[in-house]
């Protein structure tokens, strides 16, 4: 990766490592992202395996000789994780919270797809190179919509999460929700897509640093706080990767590889 892209990659890797560590500590999948039913055989073993995989991929993305394979394995893992949420959509398609859950996962997948399309060292196909990046960006735009919409559907919950020292909690809930949806539409249409992706990146990093970081500091033993922090962190990092890809000149896209 070039120096310009390295910070986003590092941030994404930190999020993966953090979620991997939580999976190994608790022997469970991330709270809110429970892809495997409680009754499934060997569920705990799968959670540990998931933790090891996230740790390995997070570290591998930062190693020049491992980055290609890490991006390939991570992409497959994120695709499976997102698909495991599809049954919930079939069962309860009218519940916005279900769309929120899959929207967060597909935002994460879009970041992983950017890495796969640029770092997997695979000849250009329908899902790699410039075409792969285009799909990742459209997926990102679609995914942001239900995430922003959740702020409108669950206004009281969202307003209750705003730090006490900030004014106009209800207004901020609507403002951030509408703002996120506009960011998603900006990437999709596209209307200033790079600006829209950067806007979403800033939104989610602000949530992470203003909402979840203080909770982690005040109650460092809370699994919920740590999980929410790393989920928010890695979604913001995925948004950052998408925003960076929109700034990348098309002529440079195929040149990204583990060699650089």
C-alpha positions in Angstrom: 0.0 0.0 0.0 1.1 3.6 -0.5 1.7 5.8 2.5 -1.6 7.6 1.8 -3.5 4.3 2.3 -1.6 2.9 5.1 -3.3 4.7 8.0 -6.7 3.4 6.9 -5.4 -0.1 6.6 -3.8 0.1 10.0 -7.1 1.3 11.6 -9.0 -1.5 9.9 -6.4 -4.1 11.2 -6.7 -2.7 14.7 -10.4 -3.2 14.6 -10.0 -6.8 13.4 -7.5 -7.6 16.1 -9.7 -6.0 18.8 -12.8 -8.0 17.8 -10.6 -11.2 17.5 -9.3 -10.7 21.1 -12.8 -10.2 22.4 -13.9 -13.4 20.7 -11.1 -15.3 22.4 -11.7 -13.8 25.8 -15.5 -14.5 25.8 -15.6 -17.5 23.5 -18.4 -15.8 21.6 -19.2 -13.8 18.5 -19.5 -10.0 18.7 -22.6 -8.9 20.6 -25.0 -7.5 18.0 -23.4 -9.5 15.3 -24.4 -13.0 16.3 -24.3 -14.9 13.1 -24.6 -18.4 14.6 -27.7 -19.6 16.5 -27.2 -20.5 20.2 -28.3 -24.1 19.5 -25.7 -24.7 16.7 -23.3 -27.6 17.6 -19.7 -26.5 18.4 -20.8 -22.8 18.4 -18.1 -21.9 21.0 -15.4 -23.6 18.9 -16.6 -21.6 15.9 -16.4 -18.4 17.9 -12.8 -19.2 18.9 -11.9 -20.0 15.3 -13.5 -16.7 14.3 -11.4 -14.9 16.8 -8.2 -16.6 15.7 -9.0 -15.8 12.0 -9.6 -12.1 12.7 -6.4 -11.9 14.7 -4.4 -13.6 12.0 -5.9 -11.5 9.2 -5.6 -8.3 11.1 -1.9 -8.9 11.6 -1.4 -10.4 8.2 -2.8 -7.3 6.5 0.2 -5.3 7.8 2.9 -7.8 6.6 4.0 -7.4 3.0 4.4 -11.2 2.5 1.1 -12.1 4.0 -1.2 -9.2 2.9 -2.4 -10.9 -0.3 -3.5 -14.1 1.4 -4.9 -12.2 4.4 -7.1 -10.0 2.1 -8.4 -13.1 0.3 -9.2 -15.1 3.5 -10.8 -12.0 5.1 -13.0 -11.3 2.1 -14.3 -14.9 2.1 -14.9 -14.7 5.9 -16.8 -11.4 5.7 -19.0 -12.7 2.8 -20.0 -15.7 4.9 -20.6 -13.6 8.0 -22.9 -11.2 6.0 -24.8 -14.1 4.4 -25.5 -15.7 7.8 -27.6 -12.7 8.6 -29.8 -13.2 5.5 -32.2 -15.7 7.2 -33.1 -13.0 9.7 -34.1 -10.7 6.9 -36.3 -13.4 5.4 -38.0 -14.1 8.8 -38.4 -10.5 9.9 -38.1 -8.2 6.9 -40.2 -5.4 8.5 -37.9 -5.0 11.5 -35.5 -2.1 10.9 -33.1 -3.4 13.5 -32.5 -6.5 11.3 -31.6 -4.2 8.4 -29.4 -2.2 10.7 -27.4 -5.4 11.6 -26.9 -6.5 8.1 -26.1 -2.9 7.0 -23.3 -2.7 9.5 -21.9 -6.1 8.4 -22.0 -5.1 4.7 -20.3 -1.8 5.4 -17.6 -3.9 7.0 -17.6 -6.2 4.0 -17.3 -3.2 1.6 -14.0 -2.2 3.4 -12.8 -5.8 3.1 -13.8 -5.8 -0.5 -11.7 -2.7 -1.2 -8.7 -4.5 0.3 -9.5 -7.7 -1.7 -9.8 -5.8 -4.9 -6.5 -4.0 -4.5 -4.3 -6.3 -2.5 -5.3 -9.9 -3.3 -2.8 -10.1 -6.2 -5.4 -11.7 -8.4 -5.8 -10.7 -12.1 -8.7 -8.4 -12.7 -12.0 -10.2 -12.6 -15.6 -9.2 -12.0 -14.9 -8.9 -8.2 -11.3 -7.6 -8.3 -9.5 -4.6 -9.7 -11.6 -1.6 -10.8 -14.8 -3.6 -11.2 -14.4 -5.0 -7.7 -13.9 -1.6 -6.3 -17.0 -0.3 -8.1 -19.1 -3.1 -6.5 -17.6 -2.4 -3.1 -18.5 1.2 -3.3 -22.1 0.6 -4.4 -22.4 -2.0 -1.6 -21.2 0.6 0.8 -23.7 3.2 -0.4 -26.6 0.8 0.0 -25.4 -0.4 3.4 -25.2 3.1 4.9 -28.9 3.7 4.2 -30.4 1.4 6.9 -27.8 2.4 9.4 -28.8 6.0 9.1 -32.5 5.1 9.0 -32.1 3.4 12.4 -31.5 6.8 14.0 -34.9 7.8 12.7 -36.7 4.6 13.6 -35.1 4.4 17.1 -34.9 8.1 17.8 -35.3 7.8 21.6 -32.6 5.1 21.8 -30.2 7.1 19.6 -30.9 10.3 21.6 -30.3 8.5 24.8 -26.8 7.5 23.6 -25.7 11.0 23.0 -23.2 12.2 25.7 -25.0 14.2 28.5 -22.8 17.3 27.9 -24.0 17.7 24.3 -27.2 19.7 23.7 -30.2 18.9 21.5 -30.1 15.1 21.8 -33.2 14.5 19.7 -32.0 16.9 17.0 -28.6 15.2 16.9 -30.3 11.8 16.5 -32.2 13.0 13.4 -29.3 15.0 12.1 -26.9 12.1 12.2 -29.4 9.7 10.7 -30.3 12.0 7.8 -26.7 12.9 7.3 -25.7 9.2 7.0 -28.5 8.5 4.6 -27.3 11.5 2.4 -23.8 10.1 2.6 -25.1 6.7 1.3 -27.0 8.4 -1.5 -24.0 10.5 -2.4 -21.9 7.4 -3.0 -24.7 5.6 -4.9 -25.9 8.2 -7.3 -23.0 9.4 -7.4 -23.1 13.0 -6.1 -19.7 13.9 -4.8 -19.1 10.3 -3.8 -15.6 10.8 -2.3 -17.0 13.7 -0.1 -20.0 11.5 0.9 -17.8 8.6 1.9 -15.5 10.9 3.9 -18.6 12.4 5.6 -19.7 8.9 6.7 -16.2 8.1 7.9 -16.2 11.3 10.0 -19.7 10.5 11.4 -18.8 7.0 12.5 -15.4 8.0 14.0 -17.1 10.7 16.0 -19.6 8.1 17.3 -16.6 6.0 18.3 -14.6 8.6 20.0 -17.4 10.7 21.6 -19.8 7.9 22.6 -18.0 4.6 23.0 -14.5 5.6 24.0 -15.7 7.4 27.2 -17.8 4.4 28.1 -14.8 2.1 27.7 -12.7 4.4 29.9 -15.4 4.7 32.6 -16.2 1.0 32.7 -13.3 -1.0 31.1 -14.7 -4.3 32.4 -17.8 -4.1 30.3 -17.9 -6.5 27.3 -20.7 -4.4 25.7 -18.6 -1.2 25.8 -15.6 -2.8 24.3 -17.6 -4.7 21.6 -19.5 -1.5 20.6 -16.2 0.4 20.5 -14.5 -2.0 18.2 -17.6 -2.5 16.0 -17.9 1.2 15.6 -14.1 1.6 15.0 -13.9 -1.1 12.3 -17.0 0.3 10.5 -15.4 3.7 10.5 -12.2 2.2 9.2 -14.1 0.4 6.4 -15.7 3.7 5.5 -12.2 5.2 5.4 -11.0 2.5 3.0 -13.9 3.2 0.7 -13.3 6.9 0.9 -9.6 6.4 0.1 -10.5 4.2 -2.9 -12.6 7.0 -4.3 -9.6 9.3 -4.2 -7.4 6.8 -6.0 -6.7 7.6 -9.7 -8.1 4.8 -11.8 -4.8 4.2 -13.4 -3.3 3.3 -10.1 -5.9 0.8 -9.0 -4.4 -2.4 -10.6 -0.9 -1.5 -9.2 -1.8 -2.2 -5.6 -0.2 -5.4 -4.5 1.8 -7.1 -1.7 4.9 -6.0 -3.5 4.5 -2.3 -2.7 
